């Protein structure tokens, strides 16, 4: 997908709060081999690397646009490369991912695959948005099924692959994982109005739609904006955003 780093960073401070919570779940040890899946522009990967002494940290992302900016923060022990997080290979002491795995499908298969890339004693630590039941996301699905957008999208609509809390916990139990932690947290954001919500999702949930809409993109946003003004009136606007965080260890 053609990611826009500038659009994504419009709400950078709000998006960094879950990263801080995810960092608290990481076991800080020296000399680790680490991969950050969906590293984006690399600033947060640099923070992760700076927290782990004498470790080798690799940022992996599928967006050349994001990685072009990540090159500005690399240093010895911190590298970035283009790749698909769903086909990760190798063995790792820490697999870390902040707000990226929601872009890979089939989590009942994806999570065991990533877990299988852990060394004995390794840790998998992940945060994914779980706000797909919010009206802002439901209206995207609704609008995508209306004409002329349905035709422009060739019927495309994207449902979140994120599992329930108990779903992730069950997967890890069946894998024999240790120290299973799975929880959801609501991050409270106060935005100017519903137009700001559209700006927010334009950098995330709307990206695959923008890729496919072609000349209908502006009309799609205009329709969605009007629906959002009706559904979420008022200013300032409270925008609660749910996220799922989990951490497990592979025995050994």
CORFENFEN-V313433 format. One record per helix or strand of 2 or more residues. SS is the DSSP state (h for helix, s for strand). FROM is the first residue (numbers start at 0). TO is the last residue. If there is no record, write none. Layout:
SS;FROM;TO, SS;FROM;TO
//
This chain:
h;4;22, s;32;36, h;42;50, s;55;60, h;63;72, s;77;81, h;84;86, s;91;97, h;100;102, h;106;114, s;117;128, h;134;143, h;148;151, h;164;174, s;177;190, h;193;201, h;206;230, s;236;248
//
